Amino acid sequence: MKNRVFLALACAFVTTAPACSSDAAQQQAPSVAAHAATAPTTSREIGSAALVGAPDAAGEPRIVATAALGGLELYSLEGKRLGATPAGEAVAVDVASGVRVDGSLATIVVAIDGNGHRLRLFRFADDALTDVGAREIPLGFAGEGICLYRHPLDGALHAFIVGDGGEVDQQVIHGTADGRLDARQVRRISVPSPLKQCVVDARAGNVYASEETVGIWRFDADPEADVSAVLVDSPRGHIEEEVGGLAIHDGGEGARWLLASNASAGTLNVYDLERDAAFIGSATVSGQGASEPLAEPGPLYAGSAAVGAHYPDGVLLVVDEDGPDVKLVSIATLAQALGISAGSTSGQAPDEAKPAVAAVVAVAETVPVDSFGDAADDPAIWVHPTRPEKSLVIATDKKAGLYVYDMQGRLRQFLADGKMNNVDLRDGFRLGDREVTLVTASNRTDKSIAIYRLDAETGELVDIADGPQPTGLHDPYGLCMFRSPRNGDTYVFINGDETAKKQWRLVDAGDGRVRTELVRELAFDSQTEGCVADDATATLYVGEEDVALWKLPAEPDGGDTMTAVDRVDANPAIRDDIEGLALYDLGDGRGYIVASSQGNDTYAVYRLEGDQAYLGSFAVAGDPVAGIDGISETDGLDVSSANLGPGFEHGAFVAQDGRNVMPVQNQNYKIVPWKAIAEALNLEMRSP
């Protein structure tokens, strides 16, 4: 009521206000008549509606609408009721085609059941809906709207459920061993007040959600991306007071719209998705032959493919709660009324979603680090010399210390020794009368080089630094190690938050301790961090984050001449930052370089020998059955070609996950068998 009073006062003094009254808004907007309407729901209540098509596109599309306790009702395009399916108290509905279920592609209908606040999953075929849910899927809140999204990486079906308490719950829907469907929560986002409906712009990967009295929000649909919510429109713009339904029309280039129910004004707003959702115009909708437009258009649904003789450019479904029914509006008619193009659409049957890049999944993940925020950073793989299954992952928490995990991700040890940023290790260091595994890390707390011995019997780290080993760097963080093939000396490289990189020799200081000797200083034009050394060829690889992957001599007397393996501006598959680097050793000087392309959450693979050609990229997707999410914003990574035990006989890839979701937790590390990567990119594997 206060908002209406404020609006009335504003209109009394500001005649140029975008929407001073619903009557004025309706009078100024062109009118569009619906071509048809469905029969009223039998329950006399309606929530939302969607267009559902036969899997082979041979049959006529149908309309599925929620009818509260009447469940889900099916209608023809002419509006004839064809039947109903029990679905509890059906509140909202959406549809996805080309979903793989039990070995075949299916059309899936997902509904919110307000009785118990849960998801219901159905398969549509032969004008019937069959419940294919594997179990009850509770939401834990009162859902108001639902929209579905096919992830371009792996084709996984995601559902966004928006709630009366401002919840945005993202779930991934997946098949089960017995051919049914289940769902697992990926993440939850919240806003302060009730949300009405959502819709996904699949082409851009954005979700739009209507917060009734606030406006329209846009955020990234990828659960591994930053939310980065943007307010598209509000009552200060082209919304009178409350926004309701949302829909997307994708008619191709030049004809991609966001449609919104400007409910209080009784109009439909249209926005240009190719111009950052710039406002195009508004229109009213009236029933076929009706003299007055709808007073308050409800939830929306747009089908952009041609259907039937009356909808050559797609159909817009507008829920009319006063009906209670669904009005069918031709997209072509709406475009004509607004003087814009509806574009060109196709009614072809959808195929199964194809991945945009080679995708693999992690089979294990580590226990999350204890520190909040951006904390996990860099791992190193240690290979047990006689028992592969006892191999370990040593990893940093750059706010707290060092972790030691086994190959299943279980915690073995934590050392709260400082803000450790990067870590690396080398076997075969002569300490006194024995050879040990040295582990070094860049300690940002005291700007030093931390030095440990890894005890092969206990699998634990033992501090053996001969007192603090200063770096002289303002903020040391990038680190890698190198063992010279010329004389067996072991070195450590560290860079800081400036352009310098330094090289130290690690020296037996006596009494079981190790110290460092500075042997070389290098300089780059901009920030570096990730680095890795090929001990066999004495070559150092360095990622200059925004520029290139470089190689240069690793020996301290090798000079500073650098050669670019690849440049960010030369390879569209690489997006800065270039972060973690690692080598997969095939023996005889052969193998692969793996680099983290942080800007697009992928990993580039190069041939180690010869011209070091780029061979392709892969990404790590989520596995909803195992409950392991994908990897995003990777800082550090490591690769090993050694046998690391069951499931990792050909080696493994370990990477830091910048956003640990499904569910949302602190950052951690994911572990992927090299075999999966090799098969995805047609690469070689080293025999165990």
C-alpha positions as CSV (number, residue, x, y, z in Angstrom):
1,M,0.0,0.0,0.0
2,K,2.8,2.4,0.9
3,N,4.4,1.8,-2.6
4,R,1.1,2.7,-4.3
5,V,0.7,5.9,-2.2
6,F,4.3,6.9,-3.0
7,L,3.8,6.2,-6.7
8,A,0.6,8.3,-6.8
9,L,2.3,11.2,-5.1
10,A,5.3,10.9,-7.5
11,C,2.9,11.0,-10.5
12,A,1.2,14.1,-9.2
13,F,4.4,16.0,-9.4
14,V,6.5,14.2,-12.1
15,T,4.5,13.7,-15.2
16,T,7.4,11.9,-16.9
17,A,7.5,9.0,-14.5
18,P,7.9,5.8,-16.5
19,A,4.6,4.3,-15.2
20,C,2.3,6.6,-13.3
21,S,-0.7,4.3,-13.3
22,S,-1.7,1.0,-14.7
23,D,-4.5,2.6,-16.7
24,A,-2.1,5.1,-18.3
25,A,0.4,2.3,-19.0
26,Q,-2.2,0.1,-20.7
27,Q,-3.5,3.0,-22.7
28,Q,0.0,3.8,-24.1
29,A,0.9,0.2,-24.8
30,P,-0.2,-1.5,-28.0
31,S,-2.7,-4.3,-27.5
32,V,-2.1,-7.9,-28.6
33,A,-5.0,-10.4,-28.7
34,A,-4.5,-14.0,-27.8
35,H,-5.2,-16.4,-30.6
36,A,-6.6,-19.0,-28.2
37,A,-7.0,-19.9,-24.5
38,T,-7.1,-23.2,-22.6
39,A,-10.2,-24.3,-20.9
40,P,-10.3,-23.2,-17.2
41,T,-8.5,-25.6,-14.9
42,T,-10.9,-28.0,-13.1
43,S,-9.6,-26.8,-9.7
44,R,-10.3,-23.2,-10.6
45,E,-6.7,-22.4,-9.7
46,I,-3.6,-22.1,-11.9
47,G,0.1,-21.5,-11.2
48,S,2.2,-21.7,-14.3
49,A,2.3,-23.4,-17.7
50,A,4.8,-24.7,-20.3
51,L,4.9,-26.1,-23.8
52,V,5.7,-29.7,-24.0
53,G,6.6,-31.5,-27.3
54,A,6.8,-35.1,-28.3
55,P,10.4,-36.5,-28.1
56,D,10.5,-37.1,-31.9
57,A,8.6,-33.8,-32.7
58,A,6.2,-35.8,-34.8
59,G,3.2,-35.2,-32.5
60,E,1.5,-31.9,-31.8
61,P,3.0,-29.9,-28.9
62,R,0.9,-29.8,-25.7
63,I,0.5,-27.3,-22.9
64,V,1.0,-28.5,-19.4
65,A,-0.3,-26.3,-16.6
66,T,-0.3,-26.5,-12.8
67,A,-3.8,-26.7,-11.2
68,A,-2.9,-26.7,-7.5
69,L,-4.6,-29.8,-5.9
70,G,-5.8,-30.7,-9.4
71,G,-2.2,-31.6,-10.3
72,L,-0.9,-31.2,-13.8
73,E,-3.3,-30.7,-16.7
74,L,-2.6,-31.3,-20.4
75,Y,-4.2,-29.2,-23.2
76,S,-4.0,-29.1,-26.9
77,L,-2.9,-25.9,-28.8
78,E,-6.5,-25.2,-29.3
79,G,-7.1,-25.2,-25.6
80,K,-8.9,-28.5,-25.2
81,R,-8.3,-30.3,-21.9
82,L,-6.7,-33.7,-22.6
83,G,-6.3,-35.1,-19.2
84,A,-4.8,-34.6,-15.7
85,T,-2.0,-36.2,-13.7
86,P,-1.8,-36.2,-9.9
87,A,1.1,-34.1,-8.7
88,G,0.2,-33.2,-5.2
89,E,-0.4,-29.4,-5.0
90,A,1.2,-28.4,-8.3
91,V,2.6,-24.9,-8.0
92,A,5.0,-24.4,-11.0
93,V,6.2,-26.4,-13.9
94,D,8.9,-26.4,-16.6
95,V,10.0,-28.7,-19.4
96,A,13.2,-30.0,-20.9
97,S,13.7,-32.1,-24.1
98,G,16.5,-34.4,-25.1
99,V,17.2,-35.7,-21.6
100,R,18.8,-39.1,-21.4
101,V,16.8,-41.4,-19.3
102,D,17.4,-45.2,-19.1
103,G,19.4,-45.2,-22.3
104,S,17.0,-43.1,-24.5
105,L,16.2,-39.4,-25.0
106,A,13.1,-38.2,-23.2
107,T,11.0,-35.1,-22.6
108,I,11.0,-34.3,-18.9
109,V,8.4,-32.3,-17.0
110,V,9.6,-31.0,-13.6
111,A,7.0,-29.6,-11.2
112,I,7.0,-28.1,-7.7
113,D,4.6,-29.8,-5.3
114,G,3.5,-27.4,-2.6
115,N,2.2,-30.2,-0.5
116,G,5.4,-31.1,1.3
117,H,7.5,-28.5,-0.7
118,R,9.2,-31.0,-3.0
119,L,10.1,-31.6,-6.7
120,R,8.2,-34.0,-8.9
121,L,9.7,-35.5,-12.0
122,F,7.7,-36.8,-14.9
123,R,8.4,-38.2,-18.4
124,F,6.1,-37.1,-21.2
125,A,5.1,-39.5,-24.0
126,D,1.9,-40.3,-25.9
127,D,0.0,-37.5,-24.3
128,A,0.7,-38.9,-20.8
129,L,2.9,-38.0,-17.9
130,T,4.6,-40.8,-16.0
131,D,6.2,-40.2,-12.6
132,V,9.9,-41.2,-12.9
133,G,11.2,-39.7,-9.6
134,A,13.4,-42.1,-7.7
135,R,12.3,-40.7,-4.4
136,E,10.7,-37.7,-2.7
137,I,13.0,-34.6,-3.3
138,P,12.4,-32.1,-0.5
139,L,13.2,-28.4,-1.1
140,G,13.0,-27.2,2.5
141,F,11.2,-24.0,1.5
142,A,8.0,-22.9,-0.3
143,G,8.9,-22.9,-4.0
144,E,7.1,-20.4,-6.3
145,G,8.7,-20.9,-9.7
146,I,11.0,-23.3,-11.6
147,C,13.2,-23.0,-14.7
148,L,15.4,-25.6,-16.3
149,Y,18.9,-25.3,-17.8
150,R,21.1,-27.6,-19.8
151,H,24.8,-27.1,-18.9
152,P,26.9,-26.7,-22.0
153,L,29.9,-28.5,-20.5
154,D,28.3,-31.9,-19.9
155,G,24.7,-31.6,-20.9
156,A,23.5,-32.0,-17.3
157,L,20.0,-30.8,-16.5
158,H,19.8,-28.2,-13.8
159,A,16.7,-26.9,-12.1
160,F,16.5,-23.5,-10.5
161,I,13.7,-23.2,-7.9
162,V,12.8,-19.7,-6.6
163,G,11.0,-19.3,-3.4
164,D,8.6,-17.3,-1.3
165,G,11.4,-16.5,1.1
166,G,13.8,-15.2,-1.6
167,E,15.5,-18.6,-2.1
168,V,17.2,-19.5,-5.4
169,D,17.9,-23.2,-5.1
170,Q,20.0,-24.9,-7.9
171,Q,19.6,-28.7,-8.2
172,V,21.1,-31.0,-10.8
173,I,18.8,-33.7,-12.1
174,H,20.4,-37.1,-12.9
175,G,19.6,-40.6,-13.8
176,T,19.7,-43.5,-11.4
177,A,20.9,-47.1,-11.9
178,D,17.2,-48.3,-12.1
179,G,16.3,-45.9,-14.9
180,R,14.6,-43.2,-12.8
181,L,15.5,-39.6,-12.0
182,D,16.8,-38.0,-8.9
183,A,18.2,-34.5,-8.0
184,R,20.9,-33.2,-5.8
185,Q,21.4,-29.6,-4.5
186,V,24.2,-27.7,-6.1
187,R,24.0,-24.3,-4.4
188,R,21.6,-21.9,-2.9
189,I,21.4,-18.1,-3.4
190,S,19.1,-15.8,-1.4
191,V,17.5,-12.4,-1.9
192,P,15.6,-10.5,0.8
193,S,12.0,-10.8,-0.5
194,P,9.7,-13.3,-2.4
195,L,10.6,-14.4,-5.9
196,K,7.9,-15.2,-8.4
197,Q,9.4,-16.9,-11.5
198,C,12.7,-17.5,-13.2
199,V,13.9,-18.2,-16.8
200,V,17.2,-19.2,-18.3
201,D,18.8,-17.7,-21.4
202,A,20.6,-20.8,-22.5
203,R,22.6,-19.1,-25.2
204,A,24.2,-16.7,-22.7
205,G,24.1,-19.0,-19.7
206,N,22.2,-16.5,-17.6
207,V,19.3,-16.9,-15.1
208,Y,16.7,-14.1,-14.8
209,A,14.6,-14.1,-11.6
210,S,11.7,-11.8,-10.7
211,E,11.8,-10.4,-7.1
212,E,8.3,-9.1,-7.0
213,T,8.7,-5.7,-5.4
214,V,12.3,-5.2,-6.3
215,G,12.8,-6.0,-9.9
216,I,14.4,-8.5,-12.3
217,W,17.8,-10.0,-11.4
218,R,20.3,-11.6,-13.7
219,F,23.0,-14.0,-12.6
220,D,25.2,-16.8,-14.0
221,A,23.6,-20.2,-14.4
222,D,26.9,-22.0,-14.1
223,P,27.3,-23.2,-10.5
224,E,31.0,-22.9,-10.8
225,A,30.9,-19.3,-11.7
226,D,30.6,-16.2,-9.6
227,V,27.0,-15.2,-9.0
228,S,27.5,-11.5,-10.0
229,A,23.9,-10.6,-9.6
230,V,22.8,-7.6,-11.8
231,L,19.5,-5.7,-11.4
232,V,18.1,-5.5,-14.9
233,D,14.9,-3.5,-14.2
234,S,13.1,-2.2,-11.2
235,P,10.2,0.1,-10.1
236,R,12.6,3.0,-10.8
237,G,12.7,2.0,-14.4
238,H,10.0,0.4,-16.5
239,I,8.2,-1.7,-13.8
240,E,5.3,0.0,-12.1
241,E,5.3,-1.8,-8.8
242,E,5.5,-5.6,-9.0
243,V,7.1,-7.9,-11.6
244,G,5.8,-11.4,-12.0
245,G,6.3,-13.8,-14.9
246,L,9.4,-14.1,-17.1
247,A,10.1,-15.8,-20.4
248,I,12.8,-15.9,-23.1
249,H,12.2,-15.7,-26.8
250,D,15.3,-16.7,-28.9
251,G,14.7,-16.0,-32.5
252,G,18.4,-15.9,-33.3
253,E,20.6,-12.9,-33.9
254,G,18.7,-9.6,-33.7
255,A,15.6,-11.2,-32.1
256,R,16.4,-12.4,-28.6
257,W,14.1,-11.0,-25.9
258,L,13.4,-11.2,-22.2
259,L,9.7,-10.9,-21.6
260,A,8.4,-9.8,-18.1
261,S,5.0,-9.5,-16.7
262,N,4.7,-5.9,-15.4
263,A,1.9,-7.1,-13.3
264,S,0.8,-4.0,-11.5
265,A,0.7,-2.1,-14.8
266,G,-1.1,-4.9,-16.6
267,T,1.4,-5.1,-19.4
268,L,4.2,-7.2,-20.8
269,N,7.6,-5.6,-20.9
270,V,10.1,-6.7,-23.6
271,Y,13.8,-6.3,-23.3
272,D,16.6,-6.8,-25.8
273,L,19.0,-9.5,-24.6
274,E,21.6,-8.5,-27.2
275,R,21.8,-5.0,-25.8
276,D,22.2,-5.9,-22.1
277,A,18.5,-6.3,-21.6
278,A,17.7,-2.8,-22.8
279,F,14.0,-1.9,-22.7
280,I,12.2,-2.3,-26.0
281,G,8.6,-1.6,-25.2
282,S,5.4,-2.9,-23.6
283,A,2.2,-4.4,-24.8
284,T,-1.1,-5.5,-23.3
285,V,-2.6,-8.9,-23.8
286,S,-6.3,-9.6,-24.1
287,G,-8.3,-12.8,-24.5
288,Q,-9.6,-13.7,-27.9
289,G,-12.5,-11.3,-28.7
290,A,-12.2,-9.6,-25.2
291,S,-12.7,-5.9,-25.0
292,E,-10.4,-5.4,-22.0
293,P,-6.8,-6.5,-21.6
294,L,-5.7,-8.8,-18.8
295,A,-5.5,-6.8,-15.5
296,E,-2.5,-8.7,-14.2
297,P,-0.6,-11.0,-16.6
298,G,0.8,-13.9,-14.6
299,P,3.6,-16.4,-15.1
300,L,4.9,-16.6,-18.7
301,Y,6.4,-19.2,-21.0
302,A,7.8,-18.7,-24.5
303,G,8.3,-21.4,-27.1
304,S,10.5,-20.0,-29.9
305,A,10.0,-22.8,-32.4
306,A,7.3,-22.7,-35.0
307,V,4.2,-24.6,-33.8
308,G,1.0,-25.1,-35.7
309,A,-0.4,-22.8,-38.4
310,H,-1.0,-19.8,-36.0
311,Y,2.4,-19.6,-34.4
312,P,5.1,-19.4,-37.2
313,D,7.6,-17.7,-34.9
314,G,6.7,-19.4,-31.6
315,V,4.1,-19.0,-29.0
316,L,3.9,-17.1,-25.7
317,L,1.9,-18.6,-22.9
318,V,0.4,-16.1,-20.5
319,V,-1.2,-17.4,-17.3
320,D,-4.5,-15.6,-16.5
321,E,-5.3,-16.3,-12.9
322,D,-8.8,-14.8,-13.3
323,G,-9.5,-17.3,-16.1
324,P,-8.1,-19.5,-14.6
325,D,-6.5,-20.4,-17.9
326,V,-3.6,-19.9,-20.3
327,K,-3.7,-17.4,-23.1
328,L,-1.8,-18.3,-26.3
329,V,-0.2,-15.3,-28.0
330,S,1.6,-15.5,-31.3
331,I,5.2,-14.2,-31.0
332,A,4.9,-12.9,-34.6
333,T,1.8,-10.8,-33.5
334,L,3.6,-9.4,-30.5
335,A,6.7,-8.5,-32.6
336,Q,4.5,-6.8,-35.1
337,A,2.8,-4.8,-32.4
338,L,6.1,-3.6,-31.1
339,G,7.6,-3.0,-34.5
340,I,10.5,-5.5,-34.0
341,S,11.6,-8.7,-35.7
342,A,10.6,-12.1,-34.3
343,G,13.7,-13.6,-36.0
344,S,13.9,-17.0,-37.5
345,T,13.1,-20.2,-35.5
346,S,13.1,-23.9,-36.2
347,G,10.8,-26.6,-35.1
348,Q,13.3,-29.4,-35.3
349,A,13.5,-32.0,-32.6
350,P,16.2,-31.3,-30.0
351,D,19.2,-33.5,-29.9
352,E,21.0,-34.5,-26.7
353,A,23.1,-31.6,-25.5
354,K,26.7,-31.9,-26.8
355,P,29.5,-30.7,-24.6
356,A,31.3,-27.5,-25.6
357,V,34.7,-28.9,-24.6
358,A,36.0,-32.4,-23.6
359,A,34.7,-33.1,-20.1
360,V,35.9,-35.5,-17.4
361,V,34.8,-36.0,-13.8
362,A,36.7,-36.3,-10.6
363,V,36.4,-39.6,-8.8
364,A,37.6,-38.2,-5.5
365,E,37.9,-34.9,-3.7
366,T,39.8,-33.8,-0.6
367,V,38.3,-32.8,2.7
368,P,37.7,-29.0,2.4
369,V,40.3,-26.7,3.9
370,D,39.3,-25.1,7.2
371,S,39.9,-21.5,6.0
372,F,37.0,-19.6,4.5
373,G,37.2,-17.7,1.2
374,D,40.0,-18.1,-1.4
375,A,42.3,-20.4,0.7
376,A,43.2,-23.6,-1.1
377,D,45.8,-23.0,-3.8
378,D,48.3,-25.6,-4.9
379,P,48.9,-29.4,-4.7
380,A,51.8,-31.7,-5.2
381,I,51.6,-35.5,-5.7
382,W,54.0,-37.8,-3.9
383,V,54.4,-41.3,-5.2
384,H,55.1,-44.0,-2.7
385,P,58.1,-46.0,-3.9
386,T,56.8,-49.5,-3.2
387,R,53.1,-49.2,-2.3
388,P,51.2,-47.0,-4.9
389,E,48.0,-47.0,-2.9
390,K,49.9,-45.1,-0.1
391,S,50.7,-42.2,-2.4
392,L,49.7,-38.8,-1.1
393,V,48.6,-35.3,-2.1
394,I,50.3,-32.4,-0.3
395,A,48.4,-29.2,-0.6
396,T,48.3,-25.6,0.6
397,D,45.9,-23.5,2.6
398,K,47.3,-20.0,1.9
399,K,45.6,-18.7,5.0
400,A,46.8,-21.4,7.4
401,G,49.3,-24.1,6.4
402,L,49.9,-27.4,4.7
403,Y,47.6,-30.4,4.3
404,V,48.5,-34.0,3.6
405,Y,45.7,-36.2,2.0
406,D,45.6,-39.7,0.8
407,M,44.5,-40.5,-2.8
408,Q,40.8,-40.7,-1.7
409,G,41.0,-37.2,-0.3
410,R,41.1,-38.2,3.4
411,L,43.1,-35.9,5.7
412,R,46.3,-37.4,7.0
413,Q,48.1,-34.4,8.5
414,F,47.8,-30.6,8.9
415,L,50.6,-28.3,9.7
416,A,49.6,-24.8,10.8
417,D,53.0,-23.4,9.9
418,G,52.0,-20.2,8.1
419,K,50.3,-18.9,5.0
420,M,51.6,-21.5,2.5
421,N,50.8,-20.6,-1.1
422,N,52.5,-23.0,-3.4
423,V,54.2,-26.4,-2.8
424,D,56.4,-28.8,-4.7
425,L,58.6,-31.8,-3.9
426,R,61.5,-33.8,-5.2
427,D,62.8,-37.3,-4.3
428,G,66.4,-38.3,-4.0
429,F,67.9,-35.4,-2.0
430,R,71.0,-36.6,-0.2
431,L,70.6,-35.6,3.5
432,G,73.5,-36.9,5.6
433,D,73.8,-40.6,4.8
434,R,70.4,-41.2,3.2
435,E,68.2,-40.0,0.4
436,V,64.9,-38.2,1.3
437,T,62.0,-36.6,-0.3
438,L,62.2,-32.8,0.1
439,V,59.0,-30.7,0.2
440,T,59.2,-26.9,-0.1
441,A,56.5,-24.3,0.2
442,S,56.3,-20.5,-0.2
443,N,55.4,-19.1,3.3
444,R,53.7,-15.7,3.0
445,T,53.6,-15.3,6.8
446,D,57.3,-14.7,7.2
447,K,58.2,-14.4,3.5
448,S,60.3,-17.5,3.7
449,I,60.9,-20.9,2.1
450,A,59.5,-23.7,4.2
451,I,61.4,-26.9,3.9
452,Y,60.2,-30.4,5.0
453,R,61.1,-34.0,4.8
454,L,58.4,-36.4,3.9
455,D,58.6,-39.6,6.0
456,A,57.8,-42.5,3.7
457,E,56.9,-44.7,6.7
458,T,54.4,-42.4,8.4
459,G,53.3,-40.3,5.4
460,E,53.9,-37.1,7.4
461,L,55.9,-34.0,6.9
462,V,58.8,-33.1,9.2
463,D,60.2,-29.5,9.3
464,I,63.9,-29.6,8.5
465,A,64.6,-26.0,7.5
466,D,67.8,-24.7,9.0
467,G,66.0,-21.8,10.6
468,P,64.0,-19.3,8.5
469,Q,65.1,-19.2,4.9
470,P,64.2,-15.7,3.7
471,T,63.2,-15.0,0.1
472,G,63.7,-11.2,0.1
473,L,60.3,-11.0,-1.8
474,H,57.5,-8.7,-0.6
475,D,54.9,-11.5,-1.0
476,P,56.3,-14.9,-2.1
477,Y,53.8,-17.3,-3.6
478,G,54.6,-19.0,-7.0
479,L,56.9,-22.0,-6.4
480,C,58.3,-25.0,-8.2
481,M,61.4,-27.3,-7.8
482,F,64.0,-28.7,-10.1
483,R,66.6,-31.5,-9.9
484,S,69.6,-31.0,-12.2
485,P,70.4,-33.9,-14.6
486,R,73.9,-32.5,-14.8
487,N,75.0,-32.8,-11.1
488,G,71.9,-33.9,-9.2
489,D,71.6,-30.6,-7.3
490,T,68.0,-29.7,-6.2
491,Y,66.7,-26.2,-6.6
492,V,63.6,-24.2,-5.8
493,F,62.2,-21.3,-7.8
494,I,59.9,-18.7,-6.2
495,N,58.3,-15.5,-7.5
496,G,56.4,-12.8,-5.6
497,D,53.7,-10.3,-6.3
498,E,56.1,-8.3,-8.5
499,T,57.9,-9.4,-11.7
500,A,60.9,-11.1,-10.0
501,K,61.6,-14.8,-9.9
502,K,64.5,-16.2,-7.9
503,Q,66.3,-19.6,-7.9
504,W,67.9,-21.2,-4.8
505,R,70.0,-24.3,-4.4
506,L,69.0,-26.5,-1.5
507,V,72.0,-27.5,0.6
508,D,72.6,-30.1,3.4
509,A,73.3,-27.9,6.4
510,G,74.2,-30.8,8.7
511,D,72.4,-32.2,11.7
512,G,69.5,-33.3,9.4
513,R,68.7,-29.7,8.3
514,V,68.5,-28.0,5.0
515,R,69.3,-24.4,4.0
516,T,69.1,-22.4,0.7
517,E,71.6,-20.6,-1.4
518,L,70.5,-17.9,-3.9
519,V,71.9,-18.7,-7.4
520,R,69.9,-16.7,-9.9
521,E,67.4,-13.9,-10.3
522,L,65.0,-13.6,-13.2
523,A,62.6,-10.9,-14.3
524,F,59.4,-10.9,-16.3
525,D,57.3,-8.1,-17.7
526,S,54.2,-8.8,-15.6
527,Q,52.9,-11.1,-12.9
528,T,53.9,-14.8,-12.9
529,E,52.9,-17.6,-10.5
530,G,52.6,-21.2,-11.9
531,C,55.8,-22.9,-12.9
532,V,57.1,-26.4,-13.4
533,A,60.5,-27.8,-14.3
534,D,61.3,-30.7,-16.6
535,D,64.2,-32.4,-14.9
536,A,65.1,-34.5,-17.8
537,T,65.8,-31.6,-20.2
538,A,66.6,-29.0,-17.5
539,T,63.8,-26.7,-18.8
540,L,61.7,-24.4,-16.7
541,Y,58.1,-23.5,-17.8
542,V,56.5,-20.4,-16.4
543,G,53.1,-18.9,-16.7
544,E,53.1,-15.2,-17.1
545,E,49.4,-14.9,-16.2
546,D,48.0,-12.5,-18.7
547,V,50.6,-13.0,-21.4
548,A,52.1,-16.4,-22.2
549,L,53.4,-19.8,-21.2
550,W,57.2,-19.5,-21.4
551,K,60.1,-21.9,-21.4
552,L,63.7,-21.2,-20.4
553,P,66.7,-23.0,-19.1
554,A,66.4,-24.3,-15.5
555,E,70.1,-24.5,-14.7
556,P,71.3,-21.5,-12.7
557,D,73.8,-20.7,-15.5
558,G,71.3,-21.1,-18.3
559,G,70.7,-17.5,-18.9
560,D,67.3,-15.7,-19.3
561,T,66.4,-16.2,-22.9
562,M,62.7,-17.2,-23.0
563,T,60.6,-18.8,-25.7
564,A,56.8,-18.7,-25.8
565,V,55.1,-22.1,-25.9
566,D,51.7,-20.4,-26.3
567,R,50.3,-16.9,-25.9
568,V,47.0,-15.9,-24.4
569,D,46.2,-13.6,-27.4
570,A,47.1,-16.3,-29.9
571,N,45.0,-19.2,-28.7
572,P,41.2,-18.6,-28.3
573,A,41.1,-21.7,-26.0
574,I,43.3,-19.9,-23.4
575,R,41.9,-17.2,-21.2
576,D,43.9,-15.5,-18.6
577,D,45.0,-16.2,-16.0
578,I,47.5,-18.9,-17.0
579,E,47.9,-20.5,-13.5
580,G,48.9,-24.0,-12.5
581,L,51.4,-26.0,-14.6
582,A,52.4,-29.6,-14.5
583,L,54.0,-32.3,-16.6
584,Y,52.8,-35.8,-17.5
585,D,55.9,-38.0,-18.2
586,L,55.7,-40.7,-20.8
587,G,59.4,-41.5,-20.6
588,D,62.1,-41.1,-23.2
589,G,61.6,-37.3,-23.2
590,R,58.0,-37.6,-24.2
591,G,54.9,-36.4,-22.4
592,Y,52.5,-33.5,-21.9
593,I,52.4,-30.0,-20.4
594,V,49.1,-29.3,-18.6
595,A,48.2,-25.6,-17.9
596,S,45.2,-24.1,-16.0
597,S,43.3,-21.6,-18.2
598,Q,41.6,-19.9,-15.3
599,G,39.5,-17.5,-17.3
600,N,37.3,-20.3,-18.8
601,D,37.8,-23.1,-16.2
602,T,39.6,-25.4,-18.6
603,Y,43.0,-27.1,-18.8
604,A,45.2,-26.8,-21.9
605,V,47.4,-29.7,-22.9
606,Y,50.6,-29.4,-25.0
607,R,53.0,-31.9,-26.3
608,L,56.2,-31.8,-24.1
609,E,58.6,-32.8,-26.9
610,G,59.1,-31.4,-30.4
611,D,57.2,-28.2,-31.3
612,Q,55.1,-28.5,-28.1
613,A,51.9,-28.2,-30.1
614,Y,48.6,-27.4,-28.4
615,L,46.6,-30.7,-28.3
616,G,43.3,-29.6,-26.9
617,S,41.6,-28.6,-23.6
618,F,39.4,-30.4,-21.1
619,A,37.2,-29.3,-18.2
620,V,36.2,-31.1,-15.1
621,A,32.4,-31.4,-14.7
622,G,30.4,-32.5,-11.8
623,D,29.2,-36.0,-10.9
624,P,25.8,-35.7,-9.2
625,V,25.6,-39.4,-8.5
626,A,28.9,-39.3,-6.5
627,G,28.2,-35.8,-5.2
628,I,31.4,-34.4,-6.5
629,D,31.2,-31.0,-8.3
630,G,33.3,-29.7,-11.1
631,I,36.3,-27.5,-10.9
632,S,36.5,-23.8,-11.4
633,E,39.0,-20.9,-11.1
634,T,41.9,-23.3,-10.6
635,D,45.1,-21.8,-9.1
636,G,47.4,-24.7,-8.7
637,L,47.5,-28.2,-10.1
638,D,49.7,-31.3,-10.4
639,V,49.9,-34.3,-12.6
640,S,51.7,-37.7,-12.2
641,S,52.1,-40.5,-14.7
642,A,53.1,-43.0,-11.9
643,N,50.8,-45.7,-10.6
644,L,49.0,-44.2,-7.7
645,G,46.9,-47.1,-6.6
646,P,43.5,-48.5,-7.5
647,G,41.7,-46.2,-10.0
648,F,44.9,-44.2,-10.7
649,E,47.1,-46.9,-12.3
650,H,48.0,-44.6,-15.1
651,G,48.5,-41.5,-13.0
652,A,46.3,-38.7,-11.8
653,F,45.5,-35.0,-12.2
654,V,44.9,-33.0,-9.0
655,A,43.6,-29.4,-9.1
656,Q,42.4,-26.8,-6.7
657,D,38.7,-26.0,-6.9
658,G,38.0,-22.3,-6.5
659,R,34.2,-22.9,-5.9
660,N,33.4,-26.1,-4.0
661,V,29.6,-26.6,-4.5
662,M,27.2,-29.6,-4.3
663,P,26.9,-28.6,-1.5
664,V,28.6,-25.2,-1.0
665,Q,31.7,-25.7,1.2
666,N,35.1,-24.3,1.7
667,Q,37.6,-24.8,-1.2
668,N,39.2,-28.2,-1.8
669,Y,41.1,-30.3,-4.3
670,K,39.6,-32.7,-6.9
671,I,41.3,-35.9,-8.1
672,V,40.8,-37.1,-11.7
673,P,42.3,-40.3,-13.2
674,W,44.7,-39.6,-16.1
675,K,43.0,-42.4,-18.0
676,A,39.8,-40.3,-18.2
677,I,41.7,-37.3,-19.6
678,A,43.6,-39.4,-22.1
679,E,40.5,-41.0,-23.4
680,A,38.7,-37.6,-23.7
681,L,41.6,-36.0,-25.7
682,N,43.0,-39.2,-27.4
683,L,46.3,-38.9,-25.4
684,E,48.7,-41.6,-24.3
685,M,48.9,-43.2,-20.9
686,R,52.0,-44.6,-19.1
687,S,51.7,-48.3,-18.2
688,P,51.7,-49.1,-14.5
